[in-house]
Each structure stands twice: as structure tokens, then as C-alpha cells.
């Protein structure tokens, strides 16, 4: 099967300032890809280029086998802070979007129920909370059977339960073969719910891969927290010269390769150790490692 | 294509109804028509025309101001509002062409304008005919006024969309719309009149002035209606001075302007980068 989205050597500048430089990526059918990056890293610009809203300066881009903006019936978009006309009701807004996509409007109510807005369908969007507006945005992205969903910070403004429901919806779509490209600041949820991560920094793609791959590539140190039995602190410290005292315990960090050897040395002293905690580098650490690498 | 245009029109109609634009437009037209028909029901024997034709002449002078104003009020927000609310990027990712969006908005706004015009003129006609049944002979003039008013309105709705696309901010679009209304409807005539007086029957009066009148959709509208009902004698100085312009020329201007303004609107909207 061919990729739903292919981008190679994409470049875009706004008045001399490079927003994207030499970005290449591909998203396969059924794949969930997270786009990470700090504010201004180029995430929204990249999405708008994919959607055909702004034209790139250079590079090639194919969306569902066509140029961006030419396959709009197969692409759904959820903008950051989805906004709608406050005078329309949720039902009217969704009905409008369904008509534009040529879908039967009889399914509008069912769609609103699916995102938990059935009870508010006939109220004006002006009376909705931010989370409810975000659900209207989500509902419109589900209209028809899009092959590519481009979601800009889809879970901002959603409570934890709604977030879980949202990712369950995405899992269902991906299982049906839809490709999903989403950006997020909530690293922990992205970690559990996507197949692959892309990290943008200063308009460049600085890392790409699954979380274990990125973890290996970053080669960040593993932290260990050792709690010594009473009186054995100095013994342990002399055996492990790298350890430092921290908050009444001992703190030690070592590289991935040394991890097992270090653990073996600690377990050799098990009569002196009360507890041991191994802390792998978190997604936040990996993320800052990659996005800081270019002097950000 | 038709389905998408209609979908946009229905949605715009919902919005206009909720925002009370329908009510405001109808109320404006009805109130001003009532005032005029009340004022126009004074004895008119000297003119030899039926009462309705006299009312139509006054309604023409009113509509030149009011129809463009109502049209601009409804349309100035059309594109700038979408940009400012942040709804435009999402809309443009839908499988809908930009001109289809504008066509849908135009359909809804023109329909509202037609309702307002028919309500206003209808009330004026009903009162006049009730007072003098012989006034029915003026219905032809009223019908002419009605469809030309709709075309005039469509022209200014298109101009409103173009200004809205150029400004990209609601406040800027409002300013441009008011400025354009003042310029085309009020100051334009004053300027021409001053020029004609200063020129005193020279080249400007004979050649530039008629063309300048035809170039302005509001003046062409007034000219056509007054010439057609031969009421120029009773009309303002500008129209009186332009009595020599043949009817077909003002008709052509009335017919062409809506197309020109809509093409301008479509071009301006195409330049808007979400």
C-alpha cells in the first residue's frame, strides 16, 4: 500500500524567516503519528501546507495521491482552538459541514452523540464551553470516512475522561485504515497512544521514530535511586564512586550500556540496600534532548 | 456544486435571522417607505401623474441611499468575520470552492434584501392604492423599481464582500464600507454637481458628466428609474441635468454592475490567505 501522506524536502519561509526547512516524512495508512515541538517550531505551518491552505516554497508533497488541497474530500482537519459561528447551534453547524462533504445529514445527531454533545445539539455554540467547542471540532473531523486526519492539539481543553474517549475514537479510525497526524503538548498521552513521534525544532525535523527508538538514539542516562540500610551509606558510596547523596538517599546515573553492570554491582550489596528504584529517561527528557540539540 | 451553495445559503440565513439582520433590514425599509408614502399622499394634481408613480419617484430617491446601506451592512462582515473568528481555515479545507462560499452567502443576503424591499415597497403601494384606486396604473413603475433595487443591492453586497476580503478585519471592513457608501452615494453626486456648476456647460458637462453618472451604480439606478417614469422633471438637479442620457445606457450599467462587483469580490477573496 502506498503512503497516505508523503513529504520530501519541504521548505517554507515567511518574509525571509524560515518556518520549515528540508522537512521530509511519510505517514502510512492506519498509522498514528504525533508531531511534537515547542511553540513556533513549525507544527501549524506544516499542517497548513499539508491541507493546501498555504503553498510551500519548495519540496514535494503528496496527500492521498494528489497535490495538497486537491484531495480535500479525503482529508479532515481539526484546527487548534476550533472556532465556529456563535449564532449557530451545534446541530446546524454539523449539518452544514455534512452537506459540504455531500454526506447524508440524517447522521448529524448520531455524530453529535458520538462525541457526547447530543444533549446540547440544539443550543447555540455561543453558549458552549471550550471543551464542547472542541468536541464540535472533533465531530466535524469524523464526517465521512477521511483517509487522513490532521489534528492540531486535539485534546486541549478536554478533561481526562474525554481525552481517553477521544483516543479510543482515534484507535477505531486507525484500525479502519485512516492515517492520523496530530500535534500535542501532552507528551504522556501521545507516548501511549501513537505509533511514531516526529519532533520539529526551529522548522527542522530533528527526530523521528517510535519511543524506544528515540530513547536509544538519545542515549540519555538512566537514573537510580538507592535507599541504604541504616549505617551502610558510606559503604555503598565507596563501592559506587559516582553516587551522590540526595534527600537522604543515594542518587546515581549511568549510561544505557552500563545499566546492567551497575545493577549487578548494587545487587551484590543487597544486604546493605533497603530499596532501589530505576528511572528511565522520560519522554519529556527525550523531547528536550532533541529539541535543544540545535541550540534552541 | 448547487448543494454546497445552498448549504452555505441556508447556514447564512440562520445566522442572519439570529443576528436580527432580517428584522433590521425589513424594519428599515418598511419604516422609511411608510414615512415617504405618507408624505407623498399630498395632492399632486399639477404633475398629472398617478399617485403611485409619485410615490415611486420618492422611493427611488430613498432607495439610492437605503438599499446600498442595508446591502453593505449585511455583507461587510462576510469574509473578515470568518477570518477574525478563525473559522475560515477550517472552511477552506472542506471540498468547497471559494466562489461557492461567496455564492452561497450572496444567495442568502440577496434573499433577505428582496424580502426587505418587497415588504417596504409593498406597504407603500398598499397604502397609496387604498387611498386612490386609480394609482394601480403606477404598478409598472413600482415593479421596475423593485427589480432594479434588487440589482443595486446585489452590486453593493458584492462590493461589501470585496471590501471585507481586502480589509481582513471586521473593524477595517466596516470603516471601508461606510467610507464607500458616503463616497458613492453622497459625495459623488455633490462633487459632480459642483463640477457641472463650475464648468458651466463646457466639455465636462457634455461628455465627462454622463459617463461619470453611468459609472456609479447608484446614479445609474436613479437615472434609469426616473428616466423610465419620465419623472426627471420632478427630480433632483443631477438627474435633471442628465436627462439626455438614453435609457439603454443606464439599464446596461444596472445590469453589468452586479457582475463586476461579484467578480471583484471573488478576486479579492481568492487573495485571502487563511
Interface residues (C-beta under 8 A of the other chain):
Chain A: X48 X51 X52 X53 X54 X72 X73 X75 X76 X77 X79 X81 X82 X83 X84 X85 X87 X88 X92 X93 X96 X97 X99 X100 X101 X102 X124 X137 X140
Chain B: X3 X4 X6 X7 X8 X10 X11 X14 X15 X18 X19 X85 X86 X87 X89 X90 X92 X93 X94 X95 X96 X273 X274
